[in-house]
Structures are given as C-alpha cells and as structure tokens.
Amino acid sequence: MIELLSDQRAIVLGIVAIAGVGATISTLEWISNRQQLQDGGLYCWEIVGSRPLTVGNRIQARVAQQTLKYESYLGILWTRLGAVVSVPVAVWTGSYIATVLSLLLVVLTTLVMNVRSIYGMDGSDQMTTQVYGALLLGYLPHTALALNAALWYIALQACLAYFTSGIAKAISPVWRAGGTVYRIFNTRTYGYEPVARFLKDRPRLNKFLDWSGFGVESIFPLALVVGFPAVLVFIAWGIAFHAMNALVMGLNSFFWAFCATYPAIVYVAVSVGGGAS
C-alpha cells in the first residue's frame, strides 16, 4: 500500500482522473449552452469583448478578437474536451510526449476560458488551473524531482485554500455566532428547502455545523504531517464536505477540483509521516 501511495505516476493518474471528470463536465456545460456565446447571448463577444484587453489594434487585441469570437472559441472548447480526456490515457500509458502535449493543451485552453468567460468563475476554476498547470511544469523537466515538486505544490495549495477559508470564517463574528450554514441553505441561490426547514429550530446543531466546518478547514494543513492512514480522516471529511455542498448547494465543480488534490495530499503525508504498510 505505501509503495503504491509513493508511486508518482499512480498519484498523478488519480489526480488527472478526478480533475478530468470536473473539467469534462464544465466544458460540456459550456458546449451545451453555446447559444449563450452567440450574438445576443449572455456571454456574446459583443459584451465580453468590450474590455480594454480586447479592444483596439494592439497585437493582443487582434489575437483576442480572432481567437475568442464564437466560432473560434467553440473550437477551443472542443479541443479542451479532447485534451482533458486524453491526459489520463497518456499518463496511464507512460508516454512523456503525449502527457506533456495533452497537459499543455488543457492549460492553454483553460487560460483562454478564464479570459473569455469572465463571469461566473470561482475557486474551483482557479484550483483546476493550478492543478493542471503544476503538473505541466512538473512533467516538462522529465525528472522525478520536478514531478515531486509539482505534487507538493498541489498539496500545499489545497491546504492553503482550506486554511485561509477556515481562518476567514473563524475571525468572523457572524460565523462564530452560529446559524450561518442555515442562512445559506435558506437562500434561493444556494439553498435547499428541506435542509433549511430541518435546521431552522436547531441552534445547537447550526452552531456545531458552523464551528466544525471552519474548525477542520483551519487545521487541514495537519493532513500533510499526520502520516498514513491518519491522513484519510481529513480526506474523508473533505469528500463528505464537498459532496454535501454539491448535493445541497449545487457546487459540484468544487467537489472534483478539490478532491483532485487529495492524491497529492496523501502522497505528501506518506512522504513526510510515513505509515503502516
């Protein structure tokens, strides 16, 4: 077991397989809603292309105008879909060139999406970009040391995201007072009426959910040093946390983006703390 968890290629395969599910879903969502990218749509080029970056005769503006208009951008989305699907296959077969090329395509098309789709981007999109970008930089030198650094970066980035989120909530008197989770579930955008009704008259449960949530987020970096199998406690919490948010709040993209970092977290935990075989 420890040998498997220390195998860089197995860890990378786990990362790209999980991240690939989320990236595939998000890309297919854009393709299926492509009418919003056409003239008159919510994300039409006439609207999003009116920024200083894409207006005028400068080189970057001319490139953006040709690359990000509807027909070209739709091709970029299909290219990203193919690249995302090909990454796990390339890693599985052990082809260095195929892995680098597919990762490069994912990163480039993802960056284009970040520029083109300026509305609605969130932490899951940022984490997905970080994951694929780190793996690309880790693979380019074609050394175990570089790939090891990439896996450490992904693990540290995930723990930093949890830590900052937890501390931000911990210093907030609103979160410490309790009831914030209930109020979120009671909204139209992120809410779920059955859960909101269940939590309505349960102040102790509300406070427990608030404090346990930001409490575990705040100590999540400990996952890197507790070793194996103790690290699985943090992984189980994260899976349950993001699954609940996906089912109740509709934040499915966070589930795949952050769970994709868990193989790297386990890898670092085994490297630092070891564990039972």
Contacts in CASP RR format, 6 or more apart in sequence:
PFRMAT RR
TARGET T0000
AUTHOR 0000-0000-0000
METHOD contacts of the structure
MODEL  1
MIELLSDQRAIVLGIVAIAGVGATISTLEWISNRQQLQDGGLYCWEIVGS
RPLTVGNRIQARVAQQTLKYESYLGILWTRLGAVVSVPVAVWTGSYIATV
LSLLLVVLTTLVMNVRSIYGMDGSDQMTTQVYGALLLGYLPHTALALNAA
LWYIALQACLAYFTSGIAKAISPVWRAGGTVYRIFNTRTYGYEPVARFLK
DRPRLNKFLDWSGFGVESIFPLALVVGFPAVLVFIAWGIAFHAMNALVMG
LNSFFWAFCATYPAIVYVAVSVGGGAS
1 228 0 8 1.000
1 277 0 8 1.000
2 228 0 8 1.000
2 270 0 8 1.000
2 274 0 8 1.000
2 275 0 8 1.000
2 276 0 8 1.000
2 277 0 8 1.000
4 10 0 8 1.000
5 11 0 8 1.000
5 228 0 8 1.000
5 266 0 8 1.000
5 267 0 8 1.000
5 270 0 8 1.000
6 267 0 8 1.000
6 270 0 8 1.000
6 271 0 8 1.000
8 144 0 8 1.000
8 147 0 8 1.000
8 148 0 8 1.000
8 151 0 8 1.000
8 267 0 8 1.000
9 91 0 8 1.000
9 94 0 8 1.000
11 151 0 8 1.000
11 263 0 8 1.000
11 264 0 8 1.000
11 266 0 8 1.000
11 267 0 8 1.000
12 91 0 8 1.000
12 135 0 8 1.000
12 147 0 8 1.000
12 151 0 8 1.000
12 263 0 8 1.000
13 88 0 8 1.000
13 91 0 8 1.000
13 92 0 8 1.000
14 88 0 8 1.000
14 260 0 8 1.000
14 263 0 8 1.000
15 131 0 8 1.000
15 135 0 8 1.000
15 154 0 8 1.000
15 260 0 8 1.000
15 261 0 8 1.000
15 263 0 8 1.000
15 264 0 8 1.000
16 87 0 8 1.000
16 88 0 8 1.000
16 91 0 8 1.000
16 135 0 8 1.000
16 260 0 8 1.000
17 88 0 8 1.000
18 256 0 8 1.000
18 259 0 8 1.000
18 260 0 8 1.000
18 262 0 8 1.000
18 263 0 8 1.000
19 128 0 8 1.000
19 131 0 8 1.000
19 132 0 8 1.000
19 256 0 8 1.000
19 257 0 8 1.000
19 260 0 8 1.000
20 84 0 8 1.000
20 85 0 8 1.000
20 87 0 8 1.000
20 88 0 8 1.000
20 256 0 8 1.000
20 260 0 8 1.000
21 256 0 8 1.000
22 128 0 8 1.000
22 252 0 8 1.000
22 253 0 8 1.000
22 256 0 8 1.000
22 257 0 8 1.000
23 80 0 8 1.000
23 84 0 8 1.000
23 106 0 8 1.000
23 110 0 8 1.000
23 128 0 8 1.000
23 132 0 8 1.000
23 256 0 8 1.000
24 81 0 8 1.000
24 84 0 8 1.000
24 85 0 8 1.000
25 252 0 8 1.000
25 253 0 8 1.000
25 256 0 8 1.000
26 125 0 8 1.000
26 128 0 8 1.000
26 253 0 8 1.000
27 77 0 8 1.000
27 80 0 8 1.000
27 81 0 8 1.000
27 84 0 8 1.000
28 81 0 8 1.000
30 37 0 8 1.000
30 77 0 8 1.000
30 113 0 8 1.000
30 117 0 8 1.000
31 74 0 8 1.000
31 77 0 8 1.000
31 78 0 8 1.000
31 81 0 8 1.000
34 70 0 8 1.000
34 74 0 8 1.000
34 77 0 8 1.000
35 41 0 8 1.000
36 42 0 8 1.000
36 43 0 8 1.000
36 44 0 8 1.000
37 43 0 8 1.000
37 44 0 8 1.000
37 45 0 8 1.000
37 70 0 8 1.000
37 73 0 8 1.000
37 74 0 8 1.000
38 44 0 8 1.000
38 70 0 8 1.000
39 45 0 8 1.000
39 46 0 8 1.000
39 70 0 8 1.000
40 46 0 8 1.000
41 47 0 8 1.000
43 116 0 8 1.000
43 117 0 8 1.000
43 119 0 8 1.000
44 70 0 8 1.000
45 68 0 8 1.000
45 69 0 8 1.000
45 70 0 8 1.000
45 73 0 8 1.000
48 68 0 8 1.000
48 116 0 8 1.000
48 117 0 8 1.000
48 118 0 8 1.000
48 119 0 8 1.000
49 55 0 8 1.000
49 64 0 8 1.000
49 65 0 8 1.000
49 68 0 8 1.000
51 118 0 8 1.000
53 60 0 8 1.000
53 61 0 8 1.000
53 64 0 8 1.000
53 115 0 8 1.000
54 60 0 8 1.000
54 61 0 8 1.000
54 64 0 8 1.000
54 65 0 8 1.000
54 68 0 8 1.000
55 61 0 8 1.000
56 62 0 8 1.000
64 115 0 8 1.000
66 72 0 8 1.000
67 73 0 8 1.000
67 76 0 8 1.000
67 112 0 8 1.000
68 112 0 8 1.000
68 115 0 8 1.000
68 116 0 8 1.000
73 112 0 8 1.000
73 116 0 8 1.000
76 109 0 8 1.000
76 112 0 8 1.000
76 113 0 8 1.000
77 109 0 8 1.000
77 113 0 8 1.000
79 105 0 8 1.000
79 109 0 8 1.000
80 105 0 8 1.000
80 106 0 8 1.000
80 109 0 8 1.000
80 110 0 8 1.000
80 113 0 8 1.000
82 105 0 8 1.000
83 102 0 8 1.000
83 103 0 8 1.000
83 105 0 8 1.000
83 106 0 8 1.000
83 109 0 8 1.000
84 106 0 8 1.000
86 98 0 8 1.000
86 102 0 8 1.000
87 99 0 8 1.000
87 102 0 8 1.000
87 103 0 8 1.000
87 106 0 8 1.000
89 98 0 8 1.000
90 98 0 8 1.000
90 99 0 8 1.000
90 101 0 8 1.000
90 102 0 8 1.000
91 99 0 8 1.000
96 139 0 8 1.000
96 142 0 8 1.000
99 139 0 8 1.000
100 136 0 8 1.000
100 139 0 8 1.000
100 140 0 8 1.000
103 132 0 8 1.000
103 133 0 8 1.000
103 135 0 8 1.000
103 136 0 8 1.000
103 139 0 8 1.000
104 136 0 8 1.000
106 132 0 8 1.000
106 136 0 8 1.000
107 129 0 8 1.000
107 132 0 8 1.000
107 133 0 8 1.000
107 136 0 8 1.000
110 128 0 8 1.000
110 129 0 8 1.000
110 132 0 8 1.000
111 129 0 8 1.000
114 121 0 8 1.000
114 125 0 8 1.000
114 129 0 8 1.000
122 253 0 8 1.000
122 254 0 8 1.000
123 161 0 8 1.000
123 254 0 8 1.000
123 257 0 8 1.000
124 251 0 8 1.000
124 253 0 8 1.000
124 254 0 8 1.000
124 256 0 8 1.000
124 257 0 8 1.000
124 258 0 8 1.000
125 253 0 8 1.000
125 257 0 8 1.000
127 157 0 8 1.000
127 158 0 8 1.000
127 161 0 8 1.000
127 257 0 8 1.000
127 258 0 8 1.000
127 260 0 8 1.000
127 261 0 8 1.000
128 253 0 8 1.000
128 256 0 8 1.000
128 257 0 8 1.000
128 260 0 8 1.000
130 153 0 8 1.000
130 154 0 8 1.000
130 157 0 8 1.000
131 154 0 8 1.000
131 257 0 8 1.000
131 260 0 8 1.000
131 261 0 8 1.000
134 150 0 8 1.000
134 153 0 8 1.000
134 154 0 8 1.000
134 157 0 8 1.000
135 150 0 8 1.000
135 154 0 8 1.000
137 146 0 8 1.000
137 150 0 8 1.000
138 146 0 8 1.000
138 147 0 8 1.000
138 149 0 8 1.000
138 150 0 8 1.000
139 146 0 8 1.000
139 147 0 8 1.000
139 150 0 8 1.000
140 146 0 8 1.000
151 264 0 8 1.000
151 267 0 8 1.000
151 268 0 8 1.000
152 264 0 8 1.000
152 268 0 8 1.000
154 261 0 8 1.000
154 264 0 8 1.000
155 224 0 8 1.000
155 261 0 8 1.000
155 264 0 8 1.000
155 265 0 8 1.000
155 267 0 8 1.000
155 268 0 8 1.000
156 224 0 8 1.000
156 268 0 8 1.000
157 261 0 8 1.000
158 258 0 8 1.000
158 261 0 8 1.000
158 262 0 8 1.000
158 264 0 8 1.000
158 265 0 8 1.000
159 220 0 8 1.000
159 221 0 8 1.000
159 223 0 8 1.000
159 224 0 8 1.000
159 265 0 8 1.000
160 221 0 8 1.000
161 258 0 8 1.000
162 217 0 8 1.000
162 218 0 8 1.000
162 220 0 8 1.000
162 221 0 8 1.000
163 217 0 8 1.000
163 218 0 8 1.000
163 220 0 8 1.000
163 221 0 8 1.000
165 214 0 8 1.000
165 217 0 8 1.000
166 213 0 8 1.000
166 214 0 8 1.000
166 215 0 8 1.000
166 217 0 8 1.000
166 218 0 8 1.000
167 214 0 8 1.000
167 218 0 8 1.000
169 175 0 8 1.000
169 180 0 8 1.000
169 210 0 8 1.000
169 213 0 8 1.000
169 214 0 8 1.000
169 217 0 8 1.000
170 176 0 8 1.000
170 214 0 8 1.000
170 215 0 8 1.000
170 218 0 8 1.000
174 180 0 8 1.000
175 210 0 8 1.000
175 214 0 8 1.000
176 210 0 8 1.000
176 211 0 8 1.000
177 207 0 8 1.000
178 203 0 8 1.000
178 206 0 8 1.000
178 207 0 8 1.000
178 210 0 8 1.000
178 211 0 8 1.000
179 199 0 8 1.000
179 203 0 8 1.000
179 206 0 8 1.000
179 207 0 8 1.000
179 209 0 8 1.000
179 210 0 8 1.000
180 206 0 8 1.000
180 210 0 8 1.000
181 199 0 8 1.000
181 206 0 8 1.000
181 209 0 8 1.000
181 210 0 8 1.000
182 196 0 8 1.000
182 199 0 8 1.000
182 200 0 8 1.000
182 206 0 8 1.000
184 190 0 8 1.000
184 191 0 8 1.000
184 249 0 8 1.000
185 191 0 8 1.000
185 192 0 8 1.000
185 195 0 8 1.000
185 196 0 8 1.000
185 199 0 8 1.000
185 248 0 8 1.000
185 249 0 8 1.000
186 196 0 8 1.000
186 200 0 8 1.000
190 249 0 8 1.000
190 250 0 8 1.000
190 251 0 8 1.000
191 248 0 8 1.000
191 249 0 8 1.000
192 248 0 8 1.000
192 249 0 8 1.000
195 248 0 8 1.000
199 205 0 8 1.000
199 206 0 8 1.000
199 209 0 8 1.000
213 241 0 8 1.000
216 234 0 8 1.000
216 237 0 8 1.000
216 241 0 8 1.000
220 234 0 8 1.000
222 234 0 8 1.000
223 231 0 8 1.000
223 234 0 8 1.000
223 235 0 8 1.000
223 265 0 8 1.000
223 269 0 8 1.000
224 231 0 8 1.000
224 265 0 8 1.000
224 268 0 8 1.000
224 269 0 8 1.000
224 272 0 8 1.000
225 269 0 8 1.000
225 272 0 8 1.000
225 273 0 8 1.000
226 233 0 8 1.000
226 234 0 8 1.000
226 269 0 8 1.000
226 273 0 8 1.000
227 269 0 8 1.000
227 270 0 8 1.000
227 272 0 8 1.000
227 273 0 8 1.000
227 274 0 8 1.000
227 275 0 8 1.000
228 266 0 8 1.000
228 269 0 8 1.000
228 270 0 8 1.000
228 273 0 8 1.000
228 274 0 8 1.000
228 275 0 8 1.000
228 276 0 8 1.000
229 275 0 8 1.000
229 276 0 8 1.000
230 269 0 8 1.000
231 265 0 8 1.000
231 266 0 8 1.000
231 269 0 8 1.000
231 270 0 8 1.000
232 266 0 8 1.000
234 265 0 8 1.000
235 262 0 8 1.000
235 265 0 8 1.000
235 266 0 8 1.000
238 258 0 8 1.000
238 259 0 8 1.000
238 262 0 8 1.000
239 259 0 8 1.000
239 262 0 8 1.000
242 251 0 8 1.000
242 254 0 8 1.000
242 255 0 8 1.000
242 258 0 8 1.000
242 259 0 8 1.000
243 255 0 8 1.000
245 251 0 8 1.000
245 254 0 8 1.000
245 255 0 8 1.000
246 252 0 8 1.000
246 254 0 8 1.000
246 255 0 8 1.000
END
